[in-house]
Amino acid sequence: MSIAKLTDRSRSIFQQIVETYLDTGDPVGSRTISRADGISVSPATVRNVMSDLEESGLIVSPHTSAGRVPTDLGLRLFVDGMMEVGNLTKEERAAIKGQCAASGKQIEDVLSDATKALSGLSHCASLVMVPHQEARIRHIEFVPISSDRALVVLVSEDGIVENRLISIPVGLPPSALVQATNFLNTRLAGRSLEDVVVGIEAELKSRQSELDTLAEKVVESGLAVWAGGDSPSSTLIVSGHSNLLENVQATDDLERMKQLFDELERKKDLIKLMELAKDGRGVRLFIGSENNLFSLSGSSLVVSPYMNGANKIVGVIGVIGPTRLNYARIVPMVDYTAQVVGRLL
């Protein structure tokens, strides 16, 4: 279903249904729609249009209610083609910027306060994916431990020492390990392995390095084992759980919130979902059953990636709540917060 397939009357009535539902949270009846500004038709005509919209899968009647609510498909149609995104007020911008800037220098402090600002303004839960930060390297060294094995010792600037075993050609002369050590130290000192590994690999492939063949094999083995090792996964920070309970009234709503809390506890699944938002720039919306993770709780996720000083996407921040979110207000809120975080980083 696309907006182009709706008549002007159907489009107006559908838009009114969605906007009224997002505002009140209650099923919307034909009499309410007929009295709305810009809808100059009788309740009977509205009912006929509602019937057509229901057949199209855009609205549904919950339980025995005479009113209608938008489906996840209907919300997606509205968000993508009919919603007018609002602007944040000066006070909201100042609140977000002030909360984030008041943090210490640690990245987790900045991101934690960003989620608190988002949850406070959106009255929902907010979450942020904190990327694994590779420490800058002070020193790297290859130490022989047997005829075919060597230990790669990596010392970071914050004093952390990591060791990994690599295979080396049998009978490798000590000079090759020294050469590999010197080669990497001149390129890694003061930088993270992640920042320079691509450049080092390109240098080796183009044969522009001054390493001999055996030393090249040592460097390649060292990079391969480090890149393929188990690194700390991204961390997920969630704030504002209690906001999700503010408007819970019916038993069904309470059950959905319990389900959402369970989903928030399964952070690994949420991290996987938020990783999808790192594939592109700009705000992304996951509405209800569009994602298996939220199929039971009926929740929506509005997220935006944020970048570091090198203009590289490193994480995702956003808001999670019931599908009855004020998308027009929350979309620019999430987008602006992601921009503020990016500038601070």
MILO-56983 format. One record per residue (C-alpha): residue in one letter; x, y, z; residue number from 1. Coordinates in steps of 0.1 Angstrom, whole numbers, plus 2048, in hexadecimal, padded with zeros to 3 digits. Example, Ala and Ser with C-alpha at 12.3 -4.5 7.8 and 13.67 -1.06 7.14 Angstrom:
% residues 2
{"A", {87B, 7D3, 84E}, 1}
{"S", {889, 7F5, 847}, 2}
//
This chain:
% residues 345
{"M", {800, 800, 800}, 1}
{"S", {80D, 823, 7F7}, 2}
{"I", {7FF, 846, 7FD}, 3}
{"A", {7FA, 84A, 7D8}, 4}
{"K", {7DF, 82F, 7D9}, 5}
{"L", {7CA, 842, 7F2}, 6}
{"T", {7B1, 85C, 7E7}, 7}
{"D", {7B3, 87F, 7F5}, 8}
{"R", {796, 877, 80D}, 9}
{"S", {7A5, 856, 818}, 10}
{"R", {7C6, 867, 81E}, 11}
{"S", {7B8, 883, 833}, 12}
{"I", {7A3, 86B, 848}, 13}
{"F", {7C0, 853, 84C}, 14}
{"Q", {7D7, 86F, 857}, 15}
{"Q", {7BE, 87C, 870}, 16}
{"I", {7BA, 859, 87F}, 17}
{"V", {7DF, 855, 883}, 18}
{"E", {7E5, 877, 891}, 19}
{"T", {7C8, 874, 8A9}, 20}
{"Y", {7D3, 852, 8B5}, 21}
{"L", {7F7, 85D, 8BA}, 22}
{"D", {7EB, 87B, 8CE}, 23}
{"T", {7D1, 868, 8E4}, 24}
{"G", {7DB, 844, 8E3}, 25}
{"D", {7B6, 83B, 8E0}, 26}
{"P", {7A4, 82A, 8C3}, 27}
{"V", {795, 845, 8AC}, 28}
{"G", {770, 844, 8A2}, 29}
{"S", {75F, 851, 883}, 30}
{"R", {74D, 86C, 896}, 31}
{"T", {76E, 87A, 8A3}, 32}
{"I", {77C, 87B, 880}, 33}
{"S", {75E, 88B, 870}, 34}
{"R", {761, 8A8, 889}, 35}
{"A", {785, 8AE, 883}, 36}
{"D", {792, 8CD, 870}, 37}
{"G", {794, 8C7, 84B}, 38}
{"I", {77D, 8A8, 84B}, 39}
{"S", {75C, 8B4, 83D}, 40}
{"V", {74A, 893, 839}, 41}
{"S", {730, 880, 84E}, 42}
{"P", {738, 865, 867}, 43}
{"A", {729, 84C, 84F}, 44}
{"T", {741, 856, 833}, 45}
{"V", {75E, 854, 84C}, 46}
{"R", {753, 830, 855}, 47}
{"N", {753, 826, 831}, 48}
{"V", {776, 834, 82C}, 49}
{"M", {782, 823, 84C}, 50}
{"S", {775, 802, 83F}, 51}
{"D", {78A, 806, 820}, 52}
{"L", {7A9, 810, 834}, 53}
{"E", {7A3, 7F1, 84A}, 54}
{"E", {7A2, 7DA, 82B}, 55}
{"S", {7C2, 7EA, 820}, 56}
{"G", {7D3, 7E0, 841}, 57}
{"L", {7D9, 804, 84C}, 58}
{"I", {7C2, 805, 86A}, 59}
{"V", {7B2, 7EC, 881}, 60}
{"S", {797, 7EA, 89B}, 61}
{"P", {7A5, 7DF, 8BC}, 62}
{"H", {78F, 7C6, 8CF}, 63}
{"T", {76A, 7D1, 8CD}, 64}
{"S", {771, 7F6, 8CB}, 65}
{"A", {75F, 80A, 8B1}, 66}
{"G", {77E, 81F, 8AC}, 67}
{"R", {79C, 817, 897}, 68}
{"V", {7C2, 819, 89C}, 69}
{"P", {7DD, 818, 882}, 70}
{"T", {7F0, 7F8, 87C}, 71}
{"D", {816, 7F6, 87A}, 72}
{"L", {812, 7F7, 854}, 73}
{"G", {7FC, 816, 858}, 74}
{"L", {815, 827, 86F}, 75}
{"R", {831, 820, 856}, 76}
{"L", {81D, 82F, 83A}, 77}
{"F", {816, 84E, 84F}, 78}
{"V", {83A, 852, 85B}, 79}
{"D", {849, 84E, 838}, 80}
{"G", {831, 863, 824}, 81}
{"M", {81A, 879, 839}, 82}
{"M", {82B, 883, 859}, 83}
{"E", {838, 8A6, 85C}, 84}
{"V", {857, 8A6, 872}, 85}
{"G", {856, 8C1, 88C}, 86}
{"N", {872, 8D7, 898}, 87}
{"L", {881, 8D6, 8BB}, 88}
{"T", {87D, 8F5, 8D1}, 89}
{"K", {89A, 909, 8DC}, 90}
{"E", {894, 8FC, 8FF}, 91}
{"E", {895, 8D7, 8F3}, 92}
{"R", {8B5, 8DD, 8E0}, 93}
{"A", {8C5, 8EF, 8FE}, 94}
{"A", {8BB, 8D2, 915}, 95}
{"I", {8CA, 8B8, 8FF}, 96}
{"K", {8EA, 8CB, 8F9}, 97}
{"G", {8EE, 8D5, 91D}, 98}
{"Q", {8E8, 8B2, 92B}, 99}
{"C", {902, 8A3, 913}, 100}
{"A", {91C, 8BE, 918}, 101}
{"A", {91A, 8BC, 93D}, 102}
{"S", {929, 89A, 93D}, 103}
{"G", {94D, 891, 943}, 104}
{"K", {966, 889, 928}, 105}
{"Q", {95E, 863, 928}, 106}
{"I", {949, 859, 90A}, 107}
{"E", {932, 844, 91F}, 108}
{"D", {92A, 862, 935}, 109}
{"V", {921, 877, 916}, 110}
{"L", {90B, 85B, 908}, 111}
{"S", {8FA, 852, 929}, 112}
{"D", {8F0, 877, 92E}, 113}
{"A", {8E4, 878, 90A}, 114}
{"T", {8CC, 85C, 911}, 115}
{"K", {8C0, 86D, 930}, 116}
{"A", {8B8, 88C, 91D}, 117}
{"L", {8A6, 879, 902}, 118}
{"S", {891, 864, 91A}, 119}
{"G", {888, 883, 92E}, 120}
{"L", {87C, 897, 90F}, 121}
{"S", {86C, 87A, 8FD}, 122}
{"H", {85C, 86A, 91C}, 123}
{"C", {867, 848, 90F}, 124}
{"A", {885, 832, 914}, 125}
{"S", {8A4, 83C, 902}, 126}
{"L", {8C2, 827, 8F9}, 127}
{"V", {8E4, 82B, 8EA}, 128}
{"M", {8FE, 813, 8DC}, 129}
{"V", {920, 81A, 8EA}, 130}
{"P", {93B, 80E, 8D2}, 131}
{"H", {959, 7FB, 8DD}, 132}
{"Q", {975, 814, 8DE}, 133}
{"E", {997, 806, 8D5}, 134}
{"A", {9B2, 815, 8EA}, 135}
{"R", {9D0, 827, 8DA}, 136}
{"I", {9EE, 811, 8D8}, 137}
{"R", {A0F, 819, 8E9}, 138}
{"H", {A23, 7FB, 8DE}, 139}
{"I", {A20, 7DA, 8CC}, 140}
{"E", {A39, 7BD, 8CC}, 141}
{"F", {A3D, 79A, 8BD}, 142}
{"V", {A4D, 782, 8D6}, 143}
{"P", {A57, 75F, 8CB}, 144}
{"I", {A4B, 743, 8E2}, 145}
{"S", {A52, 724, 8CC}, 146}
{"S", {A5F, 71B, 8AA}, 147}
{"D", {A3D, 721, 89A}, 148}
{"R", {A2B, 738, 8B2}, 149}
{"A", {A2F, 75C, 8BE}, 150}
{"L", {A1D, 772, 8D7}, 151}
{"V", {A10, 794, 8CC}, 152}
{"V", {A11, 7AC, 8E9}, 153}
{"L", {9FC, 7CC, 8E6}, 154}
{"V", {A00, 7E8, 900}, 155}
{"S", {9E7, 804, 8FF}, 156}
{"E", {9ED, 828, 90B}, 157}
{"D", {9D7, 821, 929}, 158}
{"G", {9EE, 805, 934}, 159}
{"I", {9D8, 7E7, 92A}, 160}
{"V", {9ED, 7CA, 91C}, 161}
{"E", {9DD, 7B0, 904}, 162}
{"N", {9EE, 791, 8F7}, 163}
{"R", {9E5, 77A, 8DA}, 164}
{"L", {9F6, 75C, 8CA}, 165}
{"I", {9FE, 75A, 8A5}, 166}
{"S", {A0E, 740, 88F}, 167}
{"I", {A2F, 748, 87F}, 168}
{"P", {A44, 736, 864}, 169}
{"V", {A5A, 71B, 874}, 170}
{"G", {A7D, 727, 877}, 171}
{"L", {A74, 74C, 874}, 172}
{"P", {A93, 761, 87D}, 173}
{"P", {A8F, 778, 89B}, 174}
{"S", {A98, 795, 884}, 175}
{"A", {A76, 790, 872}, 176}
{"L", {A63, 795, 893}, 177}
{"V", {A78, 7B4, 89B}, 178}
{"Q", {A71, 7C2, 878}, 179}
{"A", {A4B, 7BB, 87C}, 180}
{"T", {A4B, 7CB, 89E}, 181}
{"N", {A5D, 7EB, 892}, 182}
{"F", {A46, 7ED, 873}, 183}
{"L", {A26, 7ED, 888}, 184}
{"N", {A33, 803, 8A4}, 185}
{"T", {A3B, 81F, 88B}, 186}
{"R", {A17, 81E, 87E}, 187}
{"L", {A03, 816, 89D}, 188}
{"A", {A12, 82B, 8B9}, 189}
{"G", {9F8, 843, 8C6}, 190}
{"R", {9DD, 835, 8B0}, 191}
{"S", {9C4, 818, 8B3}, 192}
{"L", {9C8, 7F8, 89F}, 193}
{"E", {9A6, 7FE, 890}, 194}
{"D", {9B0, 820, 882}, 195}
{"V", {9CF, 813, 86F}, 196}
{"V", {9C9, 7EE, 866}, 197}
{"V", {9BB, 7F6, 844}, 198}
{"G", {9D8, 80C, 83B}, 199}
{"I", {9F1, 7F2, 846}, 200}
{"E", {9E0, 7D6, 833}, 201}
{"A", {9E0, 7EC, 814}, 202}
{"E", {A05, 7F4, 818}, 203}
{"L", {A0D, 7CF, 81B}, 204}
{"K", {9F9, 7C6, 7FC}, 205}
{"S", {A09, 7E1, 7E7}, 206}
{"R", {A2B, 7D5, 7F2}, 207}
{"Q", {A34, 7F8, 7FB}, 208}
{"S", {A41, 7EE, 81D}, 209}
{"E", {A65, 7E8, 824}, 210}
{"L", {A5E, 7C6, 835}, 211}
{"D", {A6D, 7A6, 828}, 212}
{"T", {A55, 789, 81F}, 213}
{"L", {A58, 778, 841}, 214}
{"A", {A52, 798, 855}, 215}
{"E", {A34, 79F, 83F}, 216}
{"K", {A25, 77E, 848}, 217}
{"V", {A2A, 786, 86D}, 218}
{"V", {A18, 7A7, 86A}, 219}
{"E", {9FC, 798, 856}, 220}
{"S", {9F7, 77C, 870}, 221}
{"G", {9F7, 795, 88C}, 222}
{"L", {9DD, 7AB, 87C}, 223}
{"A", {9C7, 78E, 873}, 224}
{"V", {9C6, 77F, 895}, 225}
{"W", {9BF, 7A0, 8A6}, 226}
{"A", {9A3, 7A9, 88D}, 227}
{"G", {993, 787, 891}, 228}
{"G", {996, 786, 8B7}, 229}
{"D", {97A, 78B, 8CF}, 230}
{"S", {976, 7B0, 8D6}, 231}
{"P", {95F, 7BF, 8F0}, 232}
{"S", {93C, 7C3, 8E1}, 233}
{"S", {929, 7E4, 8E0}, 234}
{"T", {918, 7EE, 900}, 235}
{"L", {8F4, 7F9, 902}, 236}
{"I", {8E8, 814, 91A}, 237}
{"V", {8C3, 816, 921}, 238}
{"S", {8B3, 833, 934}, 239}
{"G", {88F, 83C, 93E}, 240}
{"H", {87F, 819, 942}, 241}
{"S", {865, 829, 95A}, 242}
{"N", {859, 841, 93F}, 243}
{"L", {84A, 823, 92C}, 244}
{"L", {832, 81D, 949}, 245}
{"E", {824, 840, 94B}, 246}
{"N", {807, 83B, 932}, 247}
{"V", {800, 816, 939}, 248}
{"Q", {7DC, 811, 941}, 249}
{"A", {7CE, 7F1, 933}, 250}
{"T", {7DA, 7CE, 93D}, 251}
{"D", {7E4, 7C8, 919}, 252}
{"D", {7FA, 7E7, 91A}, 253}
{"L", {80B, 7DB, 93A}, 254}
{"E", {812, 7B9, 92A}, 255}
{"R", {822, 7CA, 90C}, 256}
{"M", {838, 7E0, 922}, 257}
{"K", {843, 7C1, 935}, 258}
{"Q", {84C, 7B1, 914}, 259}
{"L", {85F, 7D0, 90A}, 260}
{"F", {873, 7D0, 92B}, 261}
{"D", {87C, 7AC, 923}, 262}
{"E", {888, 7B7, 901}, 263}
{"L", {89D, 7D3, 910}, 264}
{"E", {8AD, 7B9, 927}, 265}
{"R", {8B7, 7A5, 908}, 266}
{"K", {8D0, 7C0, 8FE}, 267}
{"K", {8E2, 7AA, 8E5}, 268}
{"D", {8C4, 7A9, 8CF}, 269}
{"L", {8BF, 7CE, 8D2}, 270}
{"I", {8E4, 7D4, 8C9}, 271}
{"K", {8E0, 7C0, 8AA}, 272}
{"L", {8C2, 7D4, 8A0}, 273}
{"M", {8D3, 7F5, 8A7}, 274}
{"E", {8F1, 7EA, 892}, 275}
{"L", {8DA, 7EB, 874}, 276}
{"A", {8D6, 810, 879}, 277}
{"K", {8FB, 815, 875}, 278}
{"D", {8F9, 80A, 851}, 279}
{"G", {8ED, 82D, 846}, 280}
{"R", {8EA, 850, 852}, 281}
{"G", {8CB, 861, 85F}, 282}
{"V", {8AE, 856, 876}, 283}
{"R", {89F, 833, 872}, 284}
{"L", {87E, 827, 87F}, 285}
{"F", {875, 803, 889}, 286}
{"I", {850, 801, 88E}, 287}
{"G", {840, 7E5, 8A1}, 288}
{"S", {83E, 7C4, 88F}, 289}
{"E", {856, 7D0, 874}, 290}
{"N", {870, 7C1, 88A}, 291}
{"N", {86D, 79F, 89B}, 292}
{"L", {87C, 7AD, 8BB}, 293}
{"F", {85E, 7C4, 8C1}, 294}
{"S", {842, 7AD, 8B2}, 295}
{"L", {835, 7A5, 8D5}, 296}
{"S", {838, 7C5, 8E7}, 297}
{"G", {82C, 7DC, 8CB}, 298}
{"S", {848, 7F5, 8CF}, 299}
{"S", {85A, 80D, 8B8}, 300}
{"L", {87F, 817, 8B6}, 301}
{"V", {88A, 838, 8A8}, 302}
{"V", {8B0, 839, 8A5}, 303}
{"S", {8CC, 84D, 894}, 304}
{"P", {8F1, 845, 890}, 305}
{"Y", {90B, 85D, 89F}, 306}
{"M", {92E, 864, 892}, 307}
{"N", {950, 86A, 8A1}, 308}
{"G", {969, 886, 898}, 309}
{"A", {974, 873, 879}, 310}
{"N", {950, 874, 86C}, 311}
{"K", {94D, 84F, 871}, 312}
{"I", {92D, 83F, 87E}, 313}
{"V", {936, 82F, 89F}, 314}
{"G", {915, 82A, 8B1}, 315}
{"V", {8EF, 82E, 8B2}, 316}
{"I", {8D8, 842, 8CA}, 317}
{"G", {8B2, 842, 8CB}, 318}
{"V", {891, 83F, 8DC}, 319}
{"I", {87B, 820, 8E2}, 320}
{"G", {857, 81F, 8ED}, 321}
{"P", {834, 815, 8E2}, 322}
{"T", {82B, 818, 8BD}, 323}
{"R", {816, 836, 8C8}, 324}
{"L", {834, 84C, 8C8}, 325}
{"N", {833, 871, 8BE}, 326}
{"Y", {84A, 869, 8A0}, 327}
{"A", {848, 88D, 893}, 328}
{"R", {858, 89A, 8B3}, 329}
{"I", {86F, 87D, 8BC}, 330}
{"V", {87F, 879, 899}, 331}
{"P", {890, 89C, 89A}, 332}
{"M", {897, 897, 8BF}, 333}
{"V", {8AB, 877, 8B8}, 334}
{"D", {8BC, 886, 89A}, 335}
{"Y", {8C7, 8A5, 8AD}, 336}
{"T", {8D4, 891, 8CB}, 337}
{"A", {8E9, 87B, 8B3}, 338}
{"Q", {8F8, 89B, 8A4}, 339}
{"V", {900, 8AA, 8C6}, 340}
{"V", {911, 889, 8D1}, 341}
{"G", {924, 888, 8B1}, 342}
{"R", {931, 8AC, 8B6}, 343}
{"L", {93B, 8A4, 8DA}, 344}
{"L", {94E, 885, 8CF}, 345}
//
